[in-house]
Amino acid sequence: MRNEPRGQLFVRAISPRATRGALLVGGHTYPCAVGRSGRRALKREGDGATPMGHFRLERVYYRPDRCPRPRTGLPVEAISRAAGWCDAPADRNYNRPVYLPYPASAEEMWRADGLYDVVVVLDCNRRPRIRNRGSAIFMHVARPGFTPTEGCIALRRPDLLRVLATLKSGARIRIP
């Protein structure tokens, strides 16, 4: 784990069913929450598992009314109240950002609970997109107490911002 390349992230957890773990990056360790069903190699839509694999960190979204633009080498974009993410497997925009209201099922990105104040999109099931293989796999702000996610990786907001500041374009995360 100590041999991870600079700017690369590594998630470590005690067992595949664990809902908490640690994110290792740049010699630092940050506590994190993972999916309510732990980690799985074969991710399915709605299973509550964090997918196992190597993923590129594609883009950072943030709420400009709640925080300044994050410092990072990744592409950054402010979200609006109409920001959504399609989670309907049969829809042509499955696992893509959409504008709300949207005719198919879509997750709201502009959330009252602050979990998506800063969001990093992982390239899980993005190219190619396969129906029912999971959508909206993000790294985002953790709930108090690191309660499990629906399949994402969640960190304390200050830790997430620290991690982002170390990343360059092309950064990847490994979830074994």
VODRENSE-576805 format. One record per atom (N, C-alpha, C, O): residue in three letters; x, y, z. Coordinates in steps of 0.1 Angstrom, whole numbers, plus 5000, padded with zeros to 4 digits. Atoms other than C-alpha are relative to their C-alpha. Layout:
% VODRENSE-576805
ALAXYZ
...
***
This chain:
% VODRENSE-576805
MET500849885000
MET500050005000
MET500950135000
MET500550234994
ARG499149884999
ARG502950245007
ARG500650034986
ARG501250134984
ASN499449985013
ASN504150194971
ASN499050054990
ASN499350054978
GLU500949945010
GLU501050354955
GLU500750134994
GLU501350205001
PRO499449885007
PRO502150614929
PRO499550135006
PRO498350145010
ARG500449874995
ARG502050974939
ARG498850054993
ARG498650044981
GLY501249955006
GLY498651134934
GLY499049894997
GLY497949924992
GLN501050115002
GLN496950784933
GLN499449975013
GLN500049995024
LEU500850034988
LEU494350674958
LEU499849855001
LEU499849784991
PHE500250144998
PHE493950344974
PHE499049985012
PHE499250055022
VAL500950034989
VAL490950224995
VAL500349875007
VAL500549775000
ARG499750124992
ARG491649975023
ARG498949985010
ARG498550085016
ALA501050044990
ALA489049795043
ALA500349875006
ALA501049794999
ILE499750134993
ILE489149505067
ILE499549884992
ILE500249784991
SER500650125007
SER486849275047
SER499150064989
SER498850184989
PRO500949955011
PRO484749295015
PRO498650055005
PRO498050134998
ARG501349964995
ARG481649345037
ARG500150125009
ARG499050175013
ALA499949884992
ALA483049635057
ALA499450124994
ALA499550144982
THR500649875005
THR481249965054
THR500950125003
THR500550235000
ARG499149894997
ARG484150175067
ARG501449954996
ARG501749834996
GLY498650045004
GLY487750185055
GLY500950125002
GLY500650215009
ALA499049895000
ALA490650415049
ALA500450034985
ALA500549944977
LEU499549955013
LEU491750615018
LEU501450045002
LEU501750135010
LEU498649974999
LEU495450615014
LEU500450084987
LEU500150044976
VAL499549925011
VAL497050894993
VAL501150095004
VAL501050155015
GLY498949914997
GLY500351064993
GLY500649985014
GLY501150085020
GLY499450034987
GLY501550895025
GLY499050045012
GLY499450025023
HIS501049964989
HIS498351015044
HIS498949904999
HIS498649844989
THR501150094999
THR495450805056
THR498850075005
THR498950155015
TYR501349934996
TYR491850935058
TYR498949905002
TYR498749814993
PRO501150104998
PRO488950745073
PRO498950034989
PRO498750144985
CYS501049985010
CYS486150685048
CYS498949905002
CYS499049805009
ALA501150095001
ALA482750525044
ALA499949944986
ALA500250014977
VAL500250065013
VAL481950285016
VAL498549945000
VAL497849975010
GLY501450055001
GLY478750105005
GLY499449925011
GLY500149855018
ARG500750084989
ARG476149955029
ARG500249854998
ARG500049785008
SER499850145003
SER476849625012
SER501549974999
SER501849864994
GLY498550035001
GLY480649655014
GLY500550034986
GLY500050124979
ARG499449995013
ARG482649614982
ARG499749884992
ARG499749774998
ARG500350115009
ARG481849394952
ARG500750024987
ARG500850134982
ALA499449995014
ALA483649304920
ALA499050024989
ALA499350084979
LEU501049995010
LEU480449274901
LEU498950095006
LEU497950055012
LYS500949904996
LYS478549594908
LYS498749994993
LYS498749974981
ARG501350005006
ARG474749594902
ARG499250135005
ARG499450175016
GLU500849884996
GLU472349894902
GLU499249975012
GLU498549875013
GLY500850014988
GLY470849944936
GLY500549905011
GLY499849885021
ASP499550114990
ASP472949674954
ASP500650065013
ASP500949995022
GLY499449934989
GLY474449934978
GLY501549975002
GLY502150005013
ALA498550044999
ALA478049804971
ALA500850104993
ALA500550164983
THR499049925007
THR481050004963
THR500849914990
THR501249804994
PRO499450095010
PRO482549864931
PRO501549985002
PRO502250085006
MET498550024999
MET486049704932
MET500650024986
MET500049994976
GLY499349985012
GLY488549794906
GLY500950125000
GLY501150185010
HIS499249885002
HIS490750074892
HIS499250094992
HIS498650064982
PHE500849905006
PHE488950394883
PHE500750134999
PHE501450175008
ARG499549865002
ARG489950724868
ARG499150105007
ARG497850085007
LEU500849894994
LEU488751034887
LEU499850104989
LEU500750164984
GLU500349935012
GLU486951214859
GLU499850155002
GLU500450234995
ARG500449864999
ARG485651544872
ARG499550035015
ARG499149945022
VAL500449964987
VAL484851744904
VAL498850104998
VAL498950194990
TYR501149905000
TYR481451914909
TYR500050065014
TYR500349995024
TYR500149944986
TYR480852154938
TYR498850105000
TYR498450154989
ARG501149914998
ARG478052374952
ARG500750145003
ARG501250165014
PRO499449874998
PRO479252734947
PRO499450095012
PRO500150185017
ASP500649934989
ASP476852864974
ASP500549955013
ASP500350025024
ARG499550054988
ARG478452645000
ARG501549995002
ARG502049985013
CYS498550014999
CYS482152624992
CYS500650074988
CYS500150074977
PRO499349945011
PRO484752794971
PRO500449884990
PRO500449774994
ARG499650095010
ARG485952624939
ARG501249925006
ARG502249985011
PRO498950084994
PRO488152324951
PRO501350024992
PRO501350034979
ARG498750005007
ARG491852344943
ARG500449854996
ARG500449775005
THR499750135005
THR492752044922
THR500550004986
THR500250104979
GLY499650015014
GLY494351934889
GLY498949934992
GLY499149924980
LEU501050075008
LEU491151754879
LEU499050114995
LEU499050235000
PRO501049905005
PRO488451934858
PRO499050035011
PRO498549945018
VAL501049954989
VAL486052134881
VAL498950074993
VAL499050154984
GLU501249935005
GLU482552244875
GLU499050035011
GLU498849945019
ALA501149974990
ALA479952424896
ALA498749944996
ALA498449934984
ILE501450055004
ILE476552264898
ILE499050105003
ILE499250205010
SER501149914998
SER473252434897
SER498949925007
SER499049805009
ARG501250064993
ARG469852364914
ARG499449894991
ARG498849804996
ALA500650095010
ALA468852174882
ALA500949884998
ALA500649794989
ALA499050115002
ALA471851924884
ALA499449875005
ALA498949865016
GLY500450134996
GLY470951564884
GLY500949894994
GLY501849934986
TRP499250115005
TRP472451224876
TRP499049884997
TRP498449835007
CYS501050105004
CYS470350964857
CYS500449865005
CYS501649825003
ASP499850144994
ASP470050624875
ASP499049904995
ASP498849805001
ALA501050095006
ALA467450464852
ALA500749924990
ALA501149974979
PRO499250085009
PRO469150174835
PRO499549994986
PRO500349984977
ALA500550015013
ALA466850174805
ALA500150134992
ALA499850144980
ASP499949875006
ASP467350544798
ASP501350024992
ASP502349974996
ARG498949975008
ARG469650674771
ARG501150085007
ARG502350075003
ASN499049934993
ASN471350894796
ASN500449945013
ASN500950005023
TYR499650084988
TYR471950624822
TYR501450035004
TYR502350034995
ASN498749974995
ASN474950714844
ASN500650124994
ASN501950124991
ARG499549875005
ARG475251064830
ARG499450115007
ARG498350095013
PRO500749894994
PRO474551404843
PRO498950054991
PRO498950034979
VAL501249955007
VAL471151544834
VAL499550135007
VAL500050165018
TYR500749884993
TYR469051854842
TYR498649965005
TYR497949884998
LEU501350034994
LEU466051824865
LEU499150114997
LEU499550234996
PRO500650134999
PRO463251774862
PRO500449924988
PRO500549974977
TYR499650095011
TYR464151474841
TYR498949894999
TYR498449845010
PRO501150105001
PRO461551224827
PRO500349865006
PRO499349795010
ALA499750134994
ALA463350914840
ALA500650035014
ALA500850145018
SER499449994986
SER464750844875
SER501450075000
SER502250034992
ALA498749924999
ALA467551084884
ALA500250045014
ALA499350095021
GLU499649954986
GLU469451164916
GLU500250154999
GLU500850204990
GLU499749864999
GLU469451524927
GLU501450025005
GLU501849965015
MET498649974996
MET472951664929
MET500050125010
MET501050135018
TRP500149894991
TRP471851984947
TRP499349965012
TRP498149975013
ARG500650074988
ARG471251824981
ARG500050095012
ARG501050175014
ALA500149924987
ALA470151985014
ALA501049955010
ALA501450035019
ASP499250064989
ASP472251745035
ASP501550034998
ASP502349995007
GLY498649975002
GLY475651865021
GLY500949894995
GLY502149924993
LEU499150115005
LEU476851525009
LEU500650034987
LEU501749984984
TYR499549975013
TYR477251654974
TYR500550144999
TYR500650204987
ASP499449875002
ASP478751994982
ASP501349994992
ASP501650094985
VAL498850035008
VAL481951844967
VAL499949854996
VAL499849765004
VAL500250135006
VAL481651544944
VAL501149974990
VAL501350054981
VAL499150045011
VAL484251354924
VAL499449884993
VAL499049784999
VAL500650115008
VAL482951134896
VAL501149904997
VAL502149934991
LEU499150115004
LEU484650794892
LEU499549954987
LEU498349954984
ASP500350055014
ASP484750644857
ASP499449865001
ASP499549784991
CYS500750134999
CYS482850334870
CYS498849994991
CYS497950074992
ASN501150025010
ASN480550204842
ASN499750134992
ASN498550164989
ARG500249885008
ARG481050524822
ARG500349974985
ARG499550024977
ARG499750035014
ARG482650394789
ARG500649865000
ARG501749845003
PRO501449995005
PRO481150174779
PRO499049995012
PRO499449945023
ARG501150014990
ARG477950214800
ARG499349874998
ARG498849844987
ILE500750135001
ILE476349874807
ILE498850015009
ILE498950045021
ARG501250004992
ARG472749864818
ARG500049925013
ARG500549805012
ASN500150074987
ASN472249774855
ASN501449985007
ASN501449915017
ARG498750024994
ARG476049784863
ARG500450115010
ARG501550125014
GLY499749904990
GLY475750084886
GLY500150144994
GLY500750164983
SER499949875005
SER475450454883
SER500350095012
SER500250055024
ALA499749894989
ALA476450774903
ALA501049945010
ALA500749965022
ILE499050044991
ILE479550624918
ILE501050115002
ILE501750154993
PHE499349884997
PHE481150914934
PHE500949995013
PHE500849895020
MET499349974987
MET483651024961
MET499450135005
MET499450234997
HIS500749884996
HIS481751274982
HIS500250025015
HIS500949955022
VAL500049974986
VAL481251425017
VAL499349905008
VAL498249855004
ALA500650104991
ALA480551175045
ALA499050055009
ALA499050175013
ARG500949974990
ARG477651175068
ARG500750005013
ARG501749935015
PRO499450014987
PRO478351225105
PRO500149855004
PRO499149785002
GLY499950144995
GLY479650895120
GLY500449914989
GLY500549794991
PHE499650095012
PHE480650765085
PHE499049894998
PHE499449784996
THR501050105003
THR477350585080
THR500249964985
THR500750044977
PRO499850065013
PRO477450365049
PRO499450084989
PRO498450154991
THR500549935012
THR476850505014
THR499249904992
THR499049794996
GLU500850095009
GLU474750364986
GLU500949934989
GLU500549874980
GLY499150065009
GLY477950254968
GLY501250094997
GLY502250064990
CYS498949905002
CYS480150564969
CYS501149995011
CYS501049905019
ILE499049994990
ILE483250654989
ILE499850145006
ILE499750244999
ALA500249884993
ALA482750925015
ALA501050045010
ALA501449955018
LEU499049954991
LEU485251135034
LEU499550135007
LEU498550195002
ARG500349874994
ARG485051425058
ARG500350114990
ARG501350104982
ARG499849905010
ARG484751745038
ARG501550065000
ARG502150074989
PRO498749955001
PRO488151885049
PRO501049904994
PRO502049944987
ASP499150105005
ASP489851555041
ASP499849994985
ASP500849974978
LEU500350005014
LEU488151545007
LEU500750114993
LEU501350094982
LEU499349885006
LEU489451894999
LEU501549985000
LEU502250024991
ARG498650024999
ARG492951805011
ARG500549904989
ARG501549924982
VAL499750105010
VAL492951494988
VAL500050064986
VAL500950044978
LEU500149945014
LEU491751694958
LEU501150094997
LEU501650094986
ALA498949915002
ALA494551944963
ALA501249934995
ALA502149994989
THR498850085004
THR497051664957
THR499949944986
THR500949894981
LEU500250085012
LEU495551524925
LEU500250084987
LEU500050204986
LYS499849955013
LYS496451584889
LYS499149934990
LYS498549834993
SER500850075011
SER494551504857
SER500649864998
SER501849844998
GLY499650145002
GLY494551134851
GLY500149925013
GLY500549805013
ALA499950074988
ALA494551044888
ALA499049885000
ALA497949894994
ARG500850124999
ARG493150704896
ARG499849955014
ARG500649995023
ILE500350064987
ILE491650514926
ILE499949854998
ILE499449804988
ARG500050145000
ARG492150154934
ARG499149955012
ARG499449995023
ILE500950054990
ILE489349974953
ILE500149845000
ILE499449784991
PRO499950155001
PRO490449604960
PRO498949935008
PRO498849815009
***
